[in-house]
């Protein structure tokens, strides 16, 4: 089955942030002679565009809300108790480490452009995606 991989960052029982790989199922849609893929609809509470200058780094912090971060341009390294990962164009991060130590980031290529899509409080990522 076709799918999209996303990375989730969450607060573990140890109070530290950790990464988890998730798989989002994609359905095939036939449009004329071409097939496209689409996931189930995800509710959002808004959208914002973010531009982060190269050379900027943030110490450990927690996001203000549960949100998808979709990388459009540039690259960032995110560090947490669960290790380090680099994200670039097309990568999707679901950030929900709202408590505990949080995560740090370092811009690698920029300015980094991202789309921020907050989700409602009752959004359950497990009903939409599964562990990889």
Buried (B, 14 or more C-beta within 10 A) or exposed (E): EEBBEBBBBBBBEEEBBBBBEBBBBBEEEEEEEEEEEEBEEBEBEEEEEEEBEEEEEBEBEBBEBBBBBBBBEBBBBBBBBBEEBEBBBEBBBBBBBBEBBBBBBBBBEBBBBBBBBBBEEEBEBEEBBEEE
